[in-house]
């Protein structure tokens, strides 16, 4: 019996967020699960816009962004032979993710987190943190876009050469001095 049958993955359409999407799709492929991808148009963010700004025009642009993000998810899912459903909704991102995870009978939510800390987290908040705290469905967070570039393959190889190994081949913190 597979561990997961249905995985929810929120996407914002960013290249960083695609890491979480790929992780969700890879998990789904391993477990034979289906994926439900959701894009949330954050209406609260645009609630303070001047009245002369037409919501229709802005709303259409935001929905187009959502559809483009979900098309990317569909393409990535097809590459992995994973069944995917997609939906664009309006509302508070954390609330909509929690609601959809519970109402769609998902076993897992996989979402990116930016790894912010300190004042950035205090001022900006974290959708992932709100989902983790509020969801009855387990949440797997994938750290993305924390401002630090991951080491390149060359840097990783160089780091591996300077670290020592013990008799079983495990890497230690010791470095060779010569």
C-alpha positions as CSV (number, residue, x, y, z in Angstrom):
1,X,0.0,0.0,0.0
2,X,1.5,3.4,-1.0
3,X,2.2,6.0,1.6
4,X,0.7,8.8,-0.4
5,X,-2.3,8.7,-2.8
6,X,-2.8,12.4,-3.4
7,X,-0.3,15.2,-3.0
8,X,-1.2,18.9,-3.0
9,X,1.5,21.3,-4.4
10,X,1.0,25.0,-4.3
11,X,2.9,27.0,-7.0
12,X,3.7,30.6,-7.5
13,X,5.1,30.1,-10.9
14,X,8.7,31.1,-9.9
15,X,11.7,29.1,-10.9
16,X,12.5,28.6,-7.2
17,X,9.1,27.3,-6.6
18,X,9.5,24.8,-9.4
19,X,12.0,22.9,-7.1
20,X,9.1,22.1,-4.7
21,X,6.9,21.1,-7.7
22,X,9.5,18.7,-8.9
23,X,9.9,17.3,-5.5
24,X,6.2,16.7,-5.2
25,X,6.0,15.1,-8.6
26,X,9.0,12.9,-7.9
27,X,7.3,11.7,-4.7
28,X,4.1,11.1,-6.6
29,X,5.9,9.0,-9.2
30,X,7.6,6.8,-6.5
31,X,4.3,6.3,-4.6
32,X,2.0,6.0,-7.6
33,X,0.1,9.1,-6.3
34,X,-1.8,11.8,-8.1
35,X,-1.0,15.5,-7.7
36,X,-3.3,18.4,-7.3
37,X,-1.5,21.7,-8.2
38,X,-3.0,25.0,-6.9
39,X,-2.2,28.6,-7.7
40,X,-3.7,31.1,-5.4
41,X,-4.5,34.6,-6.6
42,X,-3.8,36.6,-3.4
43,X,-6.8,38.9,-3.4
44,X,-5.9,40.4,0.0
45,X,-2.7,41.8,-1.5
46,X,-4.7,43.8,-4.1
47,X,-7.6,44.8,-1.8
48,X,-6.1,48.3,-1.2
49,X,-5.8,49.3,-4.8
50,X,-7.5,52.6,-5.9
51,X,-11.1,52.2,-7.0
52,X,-10.3,53.6,-10.5
53,X,-8.1,50.5,-11.1
54,X,-10.2,47.9,-12.7
55,X,-10.1,44.5,-10.9
56,X,-11.1,42.9,-14.2
57,X,-7.8,43.9,-15.9
58,X,-5.7,43.0,-12.9
59,X,-7.6,39.9,-12.2
60,X,-7.2,38.7,-15.8
61,X,-3.4,39.2,-15.6
62,X,-3.2,37.3,-12.3
63,X,-5.3,34.5,-13.6
64,X,-3.0,34.3,-16.7
65,X,0.0,34.1,-14.4
66,X,-1.7,31.3,-12.6
67,X,-2.5,29.4,-15.8
68,X,1.0,29.7,-17.0
69,X,2.4,28.4,-13.7
70,X,0.0,25.5,-13.8
71,X,0.9,24.7,-17.4
72,X,4.5,24.3,-16.3
73,X,3.3,21.8,-13.6
74,X,1.3,19.9,-16.2
75,X,4.4,19.6,-18.5
76,X,6.6,18.5,-15.6
77,X,4.0,15.9,-14.6
78,X,3.7,14.6,-18.1
79,X,7.5,14.1,-18.2
80,X,7.2,11.9,-15.1
81,X,4.0,10.2,-16.1
82,X,2.1,11.5,-13.1
83,X,-1.6,12.4,-13.1
84,X,-2.2,16.0,-12.2
85,X,-5.2,18.2,-11.6
86,X,-4.8,22.0,-11.6
87,X,-6.9,24.8,-10.2
88,X,-6.6,28.6,-9.8
89,X,-8.4,30.0,-6.8
90,X,-8.7,33.4,-5.1
91,X,-8.1,34.2,-1.5
92,X,-5.5,34.0,1.2
93,X,-2.8,31.6,0.0
94,X,-2.3,29.8,3.4
95,X,-6.0,29.5,4.0
96,X,-6.7,28.2,0.4
97,X,-3.9,25.7,0.6
98,X,-5.2,24.3,3.9
99,X,-8.8,24.2,2.7
100,X,-7.9,22.5,-0.6
101,X,-5.6,19.9,1.1
102,X,-8.4,19.0,3.5
103,X,-11.3,19.1,1.1
104,X,-9.5,17.2,-1.7
105,X,-8.5,14.4,0.6
106,X,-4.8,15.0,0.2
107,X,-2.3,12.9,2.2
108,X,0.5,15.4,1.9
109,X,1.2,19.1,1.0
110,X,4.6,19.8,-0.6
111,X,5.6,23.4,-0.7
112,X,8.6,25.7,-0.9
113,X,9.8,27.8,1.9
114,X,12.2,30.7,1.4
115,X,14.2,30.0,4.6
116,X,13.8,33.6,5.8
117,X,14.5,34.4,9.4
118,X,14.7,37.3,11.7
119,X,13.1,40.6,10.7
120,X,12.2,39.4,7.1
121,X,10.1,36.6,8.5
122,X,8.5,38.9,11.1
123,X,7.6,41.5,8.5
124,X,6.8,39.3,5.5
125,X,5.3,36.3,7.3
126,X,5.5,32.9,5.8
127,X,2.7,31.1,3.9
128,X,4.5,27.8,4.5
129,X,4.7,28.5,8.2
130,X,1.0,29.3,8.4
131,X,0.2,26.1,6.4
132,X,2.4,24.0,8.7
133,X,0.8,25.4,11.8
134,X,-2.8,25.3,10.5
135,X,-3.0,22.2,8.4
136,X,-4.4,18.8,9.6
137,X,-2.6,17.3,6.5
138,X,1.1,16.7,6.9
139,X,3.3,19.3,5.2
140,X,6.7,18.7,3.6
141,X,8.6,22.0,3.0
142,X,11.3,22.3,0.4
143,X,13.8,25.0,1.1
144,X,14.1,27.3,-1.9
145,X,15.5,30.7,-2.7
146,X,17.1,31.5,0.7
147,X,19.4,34.0,-1.0
148,X,22.4,31.8,-1.0
149,X,23.4,30.0,-4.2
150,X,24.0,26.3,-3.7
151,X,27.6,25.3,-4.4
152,X,28.4,24.4,-8.0
153,X,29.5,20.9,-8.9
154,X,33.1,22.1,-9.0
155,X,32.8,23.6,-5.6
156,X,31.3,20.5,-4.2
157,X,34.0,18.3,-5.7
158,X,36.7,20.6,-4.3
159,X,35.1,20.4,-0.9
160,X,35.0,16.6,-1.1
161,X,38.7,16.6,-1.9
162,X,39.7,18.6,1.2
163,X,37.6,16.6,3.6
164,X,39.1,13.5,5.1
165,X,37.4,10.1,5.2
166,X,37.5,7.4,7.9
167,X,38.0,3.7,7.4
168,X,34.4,3.2,6.2
169,X,34.6,6.0,3.7
170,X,32.5,8.5,5.7
171,X,33.5,12.1,5.3
172,X,35.0,13.8,8.4
173,X,35.7,17.5,9.1
174,X,39.5,16.9,9.1
175,X,41.5,18.3,6.2
176,X,44.9,17.2,5.0
177,X,47.8,19.4,5.8
178,X,51.0,18.8,4.1
